């Protein structure tokens, strides 16, 4: 009887796993189908797409749409391709992510290990800033950029994303440092370590997991942003997302869908690579410090 019951449980468990994996496989196919369509059609001549075979594999493989989207496609009134705007996005994302991560770590350190009167109010205001809609800050931010002489520039975009990202980075590091042993900081103070010595030699080296979370989150949000890029940049300082929109909108006559698909993949590729390379560290970082002890 025990053997039969065990066999029944095993068969039931195997059947349940089969159903779960089948559903997950169907969801994955459904989710990845648009990516498949984009990749396949970005490697086709335009004539094959116009004939109605968007789901079929290319009969004639070509990378000409990628070359056109990168360097020769017309964007607005100029045939510049996405290359210079890709560089603009890099110049915008890297300093904004780096500075906001360091400042967030510093804020989290101060708000947890160097408590002061009104620290909860300061943290509450920073947290409130995370939930302010983008549209509410467009006019005051444009005014501030004009007064600072940064309107229509890449440094202006860096400043905008830095200001908007400090709240999130502070939230991540504060919650992480909340679980860090305060006794270790006090012992370092007794040994004569100062504010920045403790931060640079004790707190920051132990912040790898949450730093990865902050970097991935900030990188994804800033790279994919369209509203700030469209509002605060001029033609020479536009990021990749704005240039991609202009590429699609500037097409006149016959729509070059293969070029548009290639450009869209180029715009999405950096964030996709970041999650492929560091996705597992993102999950670990989210879980780090969530359980005390």
C-alpha positions in Angstrom: 0.0 0.0 0.0 2.8 2.4 0.9 4.5 1.7 -2.4 1.4 2.4 -4.4 0.7 5.6 -2.5 4.3 6.7 -3.1 4.0 6.0 -6.8 0.7 7.9 -7.0 2.3 10.9 -5.3 5.3 10.8 -7.7 3.0 10.6 -10.8 0.9 13.5 -9.5 4.0 15.6 -8.8 5.4 14.8 -12.3 2.0 15.7 -13.9 1.8 19.0 -12.0 5.4 19.9 -13.0 4.6 19.1 -16.7 1.6 21.4 -16.6 3.5 24.2 -14.9 6.5 23.9 -17.3 4.1 23.8 -20.3 2.4 27.0 -19.2 5.7 28.7 -18.5 6.9 27.6 -22.0 3.8 29.1 -23.6 4.2 32.3 -21.7 7.8 32.6 -22.7 6.9 32.0 -26.4 4.2 34.6 -26.2 6.5 37.1 -24.4 9.4 36.6 -26.8 7.4 36.5 -30.0 7.7 40.3 -30.5 11.4 40.1 -30.1 11.5 37.3 -32.7 9.6 39.4 -35.1 11.9 42.3 -34.6 15.1 40.3 -35.0 13.9 38.3 -38.1 12.6 41.4 -39.9 15.6 43.4 -39.2 17.6 40.9 -41.2 15.3 40.9 -44.3 15.2 43.1 -47.3 12.2 45.5 -47.3 10.6 43.6 -50.2 10.2 40.4 -48.1 8.4 42.4 -45.4 6.1 44.1 -47.9 5.1 40.7 -49.3 3.5 39.8 -46.0 6.0 37.3 -44.6 6.8 39.0 -41.3 6.8 35.7 -39.3 8.9 33.7 -41.8 12.6 33.5 -41.7 14.5 35.6 -44.2 15.0 34.1 -47.7 17.8 36.6 -48.2 19.8 37.4 -45.0 21.2 40.9 -44.9 22.6 43.3 -42.3 22.1 46.4 -44.5 19.1 47.6 -42.3 21.4 47.5 -39.2 24.1 49.5 -41.1 21.5 52.0 -42.3 20.0 52.5 -38.8 23.4 52.9 -37.3 25.1 55.4 -39.7 23.1 56.4 -42.7 19.4 56.6 -41.8 17.8 60.0 -42.0 16.8 61.4 -38.6 15.0 64.7 -38.9 16.8 66.7 -41.6 20.1 64.9 -41.3 21.3 61.5 -42.5 23.3 60.7 -39.4 21.9 57.4 -38.1 21.7 56.4 -34.5 25.5 56.4 -33.8 26.0 59.9 -32.4 22.8 59.6 -30.2 24.0 56.2 -28.9 27.1 58.1 -27.7 24.9 60.8 -26.1 23.1 58.1 -24.2 26.3 56.6 -22.9 27.6 60.1 -21.9 24.3 60.7 -20.1 23.8 57.3 -18.4 27.3 56.6 -17.0 27.9 59.7 -14.9 24.2 59.9 -13.8 24.2 56.3 -12.6 27.7 56.6 -11.0 27.0 59.9 -9.1 23.5 59.0 -8.0 24.7 55.6 -6.7 27.6 57.1 -4.7 25.3 59.9 -3.3 22.6 57.4 -2.5 25.2 55.3 -0.6 26.4 58.3 1.3 22.8 59.4 2.2 21.9 55.9 3.3 25.0 55.8 5.5 24.2 59.1 7.1 20.5 58.3 7.6 21.3 55.0 9.4 24.6 55.4 11.2 24.9 59.1 11.8 21.4 59.9 13.0 20.4 63.5 13.6 17.3 65.5 14.5 14.9 65.5 11.6 16.5 62.6 9.7 13.2 60.9 9.3 11.8 64.1 7.7 14.7 64.3 5.3 14.3 60.7 4.3 10.5 61.2 3.9 11.1 64.1 1.6 13.5 62.1 -0.5 11.1 59.2 -0.6 8.3 61.5 -1.6 10.5 62.7 -4.5 10.4 59.1 -5.9 6.7 59.3 -6.5 6.4 62.7 -8.1 5.2 62.2 -11.7 7.7 63.3 -14.4 5.1 65.7 -15.9 5.0 67.8 -12.8 8.7 68.7 -12.8 9.0 69.6 -16.5 8.4 73.3 -16.3 10.4 74.0 -13.1 13.2 71.8 -14.2 13.4 73.6 -17.6 13.5 76.9 -15.8 16.4 75.6 -13.5 18.3 74.3 -16.5 18.0 77.6 -18.2 19.3 79.5 -15.2 22.2 77.1 -14.9 23.1 77.3 -18.5 22.5 73.6 -19.1 19.4 73.7 -21.3 19.7 71.5 -24.4 22.9 69.8 -23.3 24.0 66.3 -22.2 25.2 67.6 -18.8 21.7 69.0 -18.4 20.2 65.6 -18.9 22.8 64.1 -16.5 21.7 66.7 -13.9 18.0 65.9 -14.4 18.4 62.2 -14.0 20.8 62.6 -11.1 18.2 64.7 -9.2 15.4 62.3 -9.9 17.5 59.2 -9.1 18.9 60.2 -5.7 15.6 59.4 -4.0 15.6 55.8 -5.3 19.3 55.2 -4.6 18.9 56.6 -1.0 16.0 54.3 -0.4 17.9 51.2 -1.5 21.1 52.0 0.5 19.2 53.1 3.6 17.2 49.9 3.8 20.4 47.9 3.2 22.5 49.8 5.8 19.7 49.5 8.3 20.6 45.8 8.7 24.4 46.6 9.0 25.8 46.1 12.5 26.0 49.6 14.2 28.4 48.1 16.7 31.0 47.8 13.9 30.7 51.5 13.1 31.0 52.4 16.8 34.1 50.2 17.2 35.7 51.9 14.2 35.0 55.3 15.8 36.6 54.2 19.0 39.7 53.2 17.0 39.8 56.7 15.6 38.2 56.2 12.2 36.4 59.3 10.9 33.2 59.8 8.9 34.7 59.2 5.4 37.1 56.5 6.6 34.3 54.4 7.9 32.3 55.0 4.8 35.1 54.2 2.3 36.7 51.3 4.2 33.8 49.6 6.0 30.4 50.6 4.5 31.1 50.9 0.8 33.1 47.7 0.4 30.2 45.7 1.9 27.6 47.4 -0.4 28.2 45.3 -3.5 24.8 43.5 -3.7 22.7 46.7 -3.2 25.0 48.7 -5.4 24.3 46.2 -8.3 20.6 46.7 -7.7 20.9 50.4 -7.7 23.1 50.5 -10.9 20.8 48.2 -12.8 17.7 50.1 -11.8 19.1 53.5 -12.6 20.7 52.3 -15.8 17.4 50.9 -17.1 15.3 53.9 -16.1 17.7 56.5 -17.5 18.5 54.6 -20.7 14.8 54.0 -21.5 13.7 57.5 -20.6 12.0 59.4 -23.4 10.1 62.3 -21.7 13.1 64.0 -20.2 15.2 63.5 -23.3 12.5 64.9 -25.5 11.9 67.9 -23.2 15.4 69.0 -22.2 17.6 68.2 -25.2 18.2 69.8 -28.6 19.1 68.0 -31.8 22.8 67.5 -31.0 22.2 66.2 -27.4 19.3 63.9 -28.0 19.5 60.4 -26.4 19.0 57.2 -28.2 15.3 56.9 -27.4 14.4 60.3 -28.8 16.5 59.7 -31.9 14.8 56.3 -32.5 11.4 58.1 -32.3 12.6 60.7 -34.8 14.0 57.9 -37.1 10.5 56.3 -37.3 8.7 59.6 -37.7 11.1 61.0 -40.3 10.4 58.2 -42.8 8.5 59.6 -45.7 6.8 57.6 -48.4 7.7 53.9 -48.0 8.2 52.9 -44.4 11.5 51.1 -43.9 10.3 48.7 -41.3 13.5 46.6 -41.4 15.6 49.7 -40.5 13.1 50.6 -37.7 13.3 47.2 -36.3 17.1 47.2 -36.3 17.1 50.6 -34.6 14.7 49.5 -31.9 16.9 46.5 -31.1 20.0 48.7 -30.9 18.2 51.0 -28.5 17.1 48.0 -26.3 20.3 46.0 -26.5 22.3 47.7 -23.7 19.6 47.2 -21.1 19.0 43.6 -22.3 22.7 42.9 -22.0 22.8 44.4 -18.5 20.0 42.1 -17.3 21.5 39.0 -19.1 24.9 39.6 -17.5 23.9 40.9 -14.0 20.3 39.7 -13.7 21.1 37.1 -11.0 23.0 39.6 -9.0 20.0 41.9 -9.2 17.8 39.3 -7.5 20.5 38.6 -4.9 20.8 42.2 -4.1 17.1 42.7 -3.6 17.1 39.8 -1.1 20.3 41.0 0.7 19.5 42.6 4.0 15.8 41.7 3.8 16.1 39.3 6.7 17.9 40.5 9.9 20.4 38.2 11.5 
